[in-house]
Amino acid sequence: MTDIDTLIANTIREDVRAGHIYNVPDASGYIKLDAMENPYELPEHLRQELATRLAEAVLNRYPVASYTTLKQKICANLGVPQSYDVILGNGSDEIISIIATATARQDKRAVLMAPSPAFVMFQRSAQFAGMDYVGVPLKADFSLDRAAMLAAIEKHKPAVVFLAYPNNPTGNLYDEADMVAIIEALGDTGIAVVDEAYQPFARTSFMERLPQYPNLMVMRTLSKLGLAGIRLGYLAAAPALLQQFDKVRPPYNVNVLTQVAAEFALDHIDVLNEQAAQLNQARGELASALAALPGVTVFPSSANFITLRVPDAERTCAKLFAERVLIKNLSKMHELLANCIRVTVSTPEENSVFLNALKASL
Ligand SMILES: *Cc1c(COP(=O)(O)O)cnc(C)c1O
């Protein structure tokens, strides 16, 4: 007879048994401002055209594992330097996990480092790959603590340092000189991954610096630009380095429907960029309206979300939830984020529902 609890105890890792499933709240009936999605869809005529292309996708065959056309379109449209290449991931979440898997060496515990607070998948991927995770606190204004980062690099000799640019959950861009100091300090002992998930909104990038720093990799995603549903991320780096990560990538990790949809979207990237420009405009307006409220501190954002501090985050989130608006309470994530909340910038209508509910909560 098999006892299921004994079976689990005998087979599943202790840290997995002690852990939790990544929680995504059910959003049906809610205005969803908690996941940095683009609220706009493709225009109707493009959706029709996409439907035709999807209908032609070859579903009975495995994807062509080289993904040559899609990769070429990414390189050509998204500023990847000449002679630099990309690998693709099922979202950049998968790329983070690929990076951890390839750097979690077996002869000693390797370290994955990031400023803190950071995107939670850095820590989760490090843990599941069997790496030690080191988070180095940001300063109170969410800027990089350059001295602390350099000291931590010296002490822990990380195999990888993730720098989200702009950072999630804080929204700000780090100082370029601080980032360069970190990349240079890592030299040939560590890889710097600049996570540019919000690049369509930040309009600044480390991509063109790839030729300058052989230990630099730039990771991006189509999710925040408006294609969160298709799950496509990409990683750019020098071919020799990139190849090592390609060995770890599951061969057919990007499905044919994603491939078709992404190629189509890249042919119409101007539509998505226009939506991003609109959201940037709305971010400015929302930030000004929020900053005018008593007791509210708005942090500068270069992403499609705004992080703000309110007098009582618990109360504000409860009020918003009652008004059917989902946002993220960051309070418990990190001591620097006490009473902070994060809201995705959306359509003018949804932004004003949020703003009014927030006002009522103060
Ligand atoms: C959203 C986000 C990602 C994940 O993107 P996917 O491609 O959807 O997996 C990666 N990094 C940061 C900083 C993010 O905010």
The ligand as a MOL file (V3000), in Angstrom:
LIG
                    3D

  0  0  0     0  0            999 V3000
M  V30 BEGIN CTAB
M  V30 COUNTS 15 15 0 0 0
M  V30 BEGIN ATOM
M  V30 1 C 6.9740 40.7440 -15.8240 0
M  V30 2 C 8.4330 40.6130 -15.6310 0
M  V30 3 C 9.1400 39.5370 -16.1860 0
M  V30 4 C 8.4470 38.3060 -16.7340 0
M  V30 5 O 8.0380 38.4070 -17.9910 0
M  V30 6 P 7.4140 37.1780 -18.8010 0
M  V30 7 O 8.1110 37.2820 -20.1030 0
M  V30 8 O 5.9660 37.4650 -18.8770 0
M  V30 9 O 7.7210 35.8910 -18.1120 0
M  V30 10 C 10.5100 39.5150 -16.0640 0
M  V30 11 N 11.1630 40.4880 -15.3870 0
M  V30 12 C 10.5190 41.5100 -14.8160 0
M  V30 13 C 11.2930 42.5300 -14.0740 0
M  V30 14 C 9.1370 41.5980 -14.8990 0
M  V30 15 O 8.4900 42.5800 -14.2740 0
M  V30 END ATOM
M  V30 BEGIN BOND
M  V30 1 1 1 2
M  V30 2 1 2 3
M  V30 3 2 2 14
M  V30 4 1 3 4
M  V30 5 2 3 10
M  V30 6 1 4 5
M  V30 7 1 5 6
M  V30 8 2 6 7
M  V30 9 1 6 8
M  V30 10 1 6 9
M  V30 11 1 10 11
M  V30 12 2 11 12
M  V30 13 1 12 13
M  V30 14 1 12 14
M  V30 15 1 14 15
M  V30 END BOND
M  V30 END CTAB
M  END
